[in-house]
């Protein structure tokens, strides 16, 4: 994948998120990760009071959302229309959740953007990441957002290295990406739209759009 293909418009239908202006303003999607907290705090007070409940100083929840009584919500946080937050979900803050999403039992979110109709329904950890429209993470699949040696994360595109300047960066999943159960997306993983990740995979680097990731070195085009 060329660096020119790494713009947000190559991964996402930006009509499916309230973060469209934020993503359009940067060269690469991961550059917004440091801005999510500020963006949520600025957007929250602008949301229509007829549609959103301002439940704490930094949390706004759509009136049509379903929130389990034992889910843990921490701001800054916006939860969109018709989204369901299930039993024992843990939302740690700096999170923008779109419409029609599912945040499942024991799922943990931190510093993420979930576009409309994303599903992270069972035992998922998603940190410092962006998930596109209708992206789905199978049970137990996670984003690993810090390298074991704590060094800054680099995105490699062929022979070119892009320094992100980030110590924490999980994954960028394009629209309609399917991640199989119990897979690990290593720090800085980027998966193009419409691609599929086999269960039990350990993903590193860039997976092109419209691909099936079977294992390292075995990525095939979708027919």
N, C-alpha and C positions, 0 to 999 in steps of 0.2 A: 504494500500500500504506500502510495506517495504521500509526502507531507501535505500536499495540496488537497488530498482527500480526507484529511483529518478534521476538517471544520465541522461544527455541530450540524450544519445542514446536510452533511453526508450521512449522518447517523440517525437523525430525528426528524419527525414531523413536528415542527415547533408550534403548530397550532394546538398541540396536545399538552401544553404546559403553560403555567403562568410565568415561567422563567425564560420565555422566548427572548425578551430584550436582553437579559443577562447573557444568554448563550450567544446571541448574535454579535455581542460587543467584543468577543474574544477570538483569538486565532484558533485555539485548541480547547476542547470542552473542559479538560481538567483545570484550566485556568480559573474557572468559576468556583472551584471547591473552597478557596479561601474567602469567597464572597457570600456564601450561602447564608450565614448567620445574619449579616447586615441586610441582605435582600429580604429575608423573611420578616425582620423587624420593621423594615420600611413598607413592605407590602401589606402586612397585617392590618394596620389602621385604615388602609384604603378599601378593604373588603366591605361589601354592603352589609349593614347590620341586619337587614331583612333576611339575609341568607346565612350569615355566620354568627356563631356565639363567641364572644370574647371571654373565655372561661377563666383565664388568668392574665396577668399583665403581658405575657409573651406567647400566649396560645390562642389560636383561632380555629374553631371547628365548625364545619358546615352543619347546618341543622338537620340535614338528611343523612349524615354519617351515623354509623352504628359503632359505639365504643363499648367494649366489655368493661364491666365495673372494676375488674382487677387488672386492667391494662395500666401501665405506667407511662404517663405523658409528661414530658419535660420540654420546656421551650428553649429557644424560639422554635415554634412549630405551627404549621398550617396544614389542616386536613381537609381535603376536598369533598365535593358532593358524592353521596352514595358510596363512600369508602367504608370498609369494615375493618375495625381493629379488634382482633380476637383475644381470647383468654391468655393472660400473662405476657402479652407483647410488651416490649420495653423500648420506648422511643426516648433517646437520650438528649435530643435537641439539635438545633440547626438543621431542621428537616422540613422539606416542602413535599407534601404528598398530594397528588392530583386526584381527579374524580374517578370513581369506580374501582379503586384499588382494594387489594386484600393484604392486610398485615396480619400474619398468622400467629398461632400459638407459639409462644416462646421465641418469636422473632425479635431481633435487636436491630435498631436503626440509629445511625449517628452521622451527622453531616452529609446528608444525601438529598438528591432530587429524584423523586419518582414521578414519572409522567403518567398521564391518564391510563387507567386499566392495567397497571403493573400488579403482578401477583408475587408476593414473597410469603407463601402461606404456611410453611412448616419449618420451624427450627433453623431459620436463616440468620446469618449475620451479614449486614450490609453497612459498610462504613466508608466514608470519603469516596462516594461513588455517584454515578448518574445512570439511571435505568430508563430506557426509552419506552415509548408507547407499546403496551401489551407485552413487554418483556416478562418472562416468567422464570423463577428460580425454583428448581425442584427441591424436595424435602432434604434438609441437611446441607444444601450447597451454601457456600460462604464466599465473601470477598476477604482476602488477606490484605490488609492495608499498610503494613509496615514490614520492611525487609528485616531479616534476622540479624543483620549487622548494623541496622539502623541508619544505613547510608541513604542519600537522596535517590529518588526513583528516576530512572531514565527510560524513555520510550525509544525503542529501536525500530526504524523503518528501513529495511534493507541494510545498507552500509552506513546509514546516517543515524546519529544519536541525538535525541531531543532531550535536553536537560529540563526537567520539570521544576526543579527547585523545591520539590515537595518531599517531606519525610513520610507523610501519610497520603496514600492514593490507592484506592481499591481497584475499581473497574469502571469502564465505560461500556455499557451494553446498549447497542442500537435497538431500534424498534423491532418488536416481535422476535427477539432472541429467546431461545429456549436453553436453559442450563439444566443438565441432567442431575439427578439426585446424588448427594454426597460429593459433588465436585468442589474443587478449590480454585478460585480465580486469584492467581498470585498478584502481588502489588504491581499496578500499572497495566493490568490486562485490558485489552481493547477488543471488543467483539462487534463486528459489523452487523448491520441490520439483516434480519431473516435467517441468521445462522443458528446452528444447533450444536450444543456441546454434549458429547456422550456422558452418561452417568459415570461416576468415579474418576473423572478426569482431573488432571492437574494442568491448568492452563497458564501459559506464560507468553507475553508478547501480544502480537496482533493476529486476530483471526479475521480473514477477509469477509465481506458481506456475502450472503447466499452460499455459505459453506457448511460442511459438517466436520466438526473437530472430533476425530476418533482417539487420537493420542498425539504426543509430540512427534512431529515429522510426518503425520498422516492426517492431512486436511484435504477433503475432496469437495468439489463443487456440487451444490444441490442440482439435481436434474429437474 
